[in-house]
């Protein structure tokens, strides 16, 4: 069962976003059970991961400023990357959520970051492995397969594909994503296949 404040925030989201969250919650519960991760924390983190996703552009930057969040160069040019950090701050300051693992999961579900805990890893992957996204992006089938055995291998595979895409498109890359990929590369070696 979710806190009433989170239920209210979810109810206020556009229907397509609510549907995405529900699909992600199913993925998160499955991953959490498979990897022995706290089911309640993974579910709450996933339920809350996109509570600020409907806020766009300048409004998201203004909200980040109101909440006292630092905005880096990449976030200033791609404000959507701030929705996890804004959502986590809402949970913490307005909704009474104090669990560090849940807040971390919501905060970093978009970009990831070095030293993420297992709840954050489950929420990160659940967001990426929404079955609708897997249908659209075939490389996610491999990410889903890897996630059955290793959250880290799945995240590394995801980031390797995502960063290549961003580079090919000439888009900015969030430094937190680079930091996480580098950490996983050092821990696991150059490829999850090796």
N, C-alpha and C positions, 0 to 999 in steps of 0.2 A: 504494500500500500504506500502511495506517495504522500508527502506532506501536502496539506490543502493549498499552500502558497504555490507549490510547483504545479499542482493540478490546475489552479486558476491561470497560471502563466501558459500552460499547454493549451487550455481551452481558448485562450485569446489568439493563438497562432492561426495562420491560414490553414485550411484543411489539408492541403498537400504536404505541408510541413509537419502537421500532426501525424499524418500517415507515415511519413519518413521516420519520425521518432518511434512510432510503434513497431515498424519493421526492424529498426535498429535495436530496440529493446529485446526483441526475440533473438537476434544474433548475439547480443551481449549476454543474455541468460545462458545461451548454449555455450559460448566461449568461457564464461565464468565457471560453469559446472565442469566443463572439460579440464580446465586448468586449476581448479581448486581455489578460485578467487571468490571473495565475499560476494554472494549473489545480491544482497540488498544494496550494497555500495555500487556495484556495477550497474544495477538496474536504475537506481536513483541518478547516478552520473549520466547514464545514457538518456534517461527521461528528460533531464535538464540540459543536455548538451547544446541544444539549439534554441533556448528560450529567448536569446537576443538576436536570432538569425533574421527575423523580419525587419529589424532596424537596419537602415541602409545608409551608405555613404557618409555625408557630412553629419547626419544625426548620430551615427555611431561614433564618429570622432568627438562630437560634442559631449556625448554621454561618457565616453572614456575620460575626457577632460574633467567633467563634473565629478566623476568617481575618483579622480586623482591617479589615473593610470598613465604610465609613461607610454608614449607612442613612438615607435622607431620609424626610420625612413621607409621601410617596406610597408609597414602598416599605414603610414600616412598616405601612401600612393595606392594601397589596396586595403581600404578600410574594412572590408568584409572579414579580413583576418582577425579583427578585434572582437568579433561577436562572442567567441568563447571566453575571452578575458572579461568582457563586460558582463556576460551571463553569470560567470563565477562570482564576480563582485556583487551582483544583485543577490545571488543566493546567500552570500556571506553577510552583507550589510542590511538587506531588506527582508530576507526570508528566514534568517536564523539558522542557516546551515553552517556548522562549524567543523565538520569532518574534513580534515586536510586532504585525504585521498579523493573524496568526492569533488572538492573544489579544484584540486589539481586536474582531475579527469575532465571537468567541464572547461577549465581554463585552456588546456592544451590539446583539446580533441581535434583541432584543425591542423595545426602545424607539427604537433609533437614537440618534445624537447629532451635534452640529455637527462639521464637519471630519472625518467618517469617510473612511477610505481606500477604494479600490475593492474590495479583498477583503471588507471589512466590508459594503460596499453589496451585493455579490453574495450574501453569506450572509444578510443581512437580507431581501433579496427572495426568495431561495430558500425561506426559512422561510415567507414569506407566500404564495408561489406553489405550495406543495404542491398537486398536482392535486385532491386531495380537498377542500381549502379552496376552490379555484377553483370546483368544482362547487357548493359550499354558498353561496358569496357571489358573486353575478354581477358586482359591480363589479370583482372581481379579474381578470376577463377583460380589462378595459381596462388594468389595471396590467400584466398579462402582455404585452399588445400594445405598450404604451409601453416596456417593458423591452427589447424587441428593438432599439430605437434609442437609448434613453437611460436609464441607471440612475437618474439624478437625476429625470427626469420621472416615472418609474414610482414612485419613493419619494415624491415630492411628491403624486402622485395617491393613493397608498395612505394616507399620513398625513392628507390632507385628508378622506378618507372616514372613517378610523378616529377622528379627533378629533371630527368631527361626531357620530358614533355615541356616543362617550363622553359628549359634552355632552348629547345627547338623553336618555341613560340616567341622567344625573346622577352619573356616575362620575368619579373622580379622573384627572387627566392627568399623566403623567410630564413633568417640565420638560425632560428631554433630547429628548423627541419634539417639544415645542414649539420648542425651540432649533433642531433640524434643519429643521423645516418653515419656520421664519422664515428661516433661512439660504438654503434652496432658493428660497423666494419672492423674496428679494432678488436672488439670482443669475439666476433664470429669468423673473421677472415673475409676475403674479398667477395665471396659469393655464397648464398645459402645452399647452392648446389655442390660446393666443393667439400 
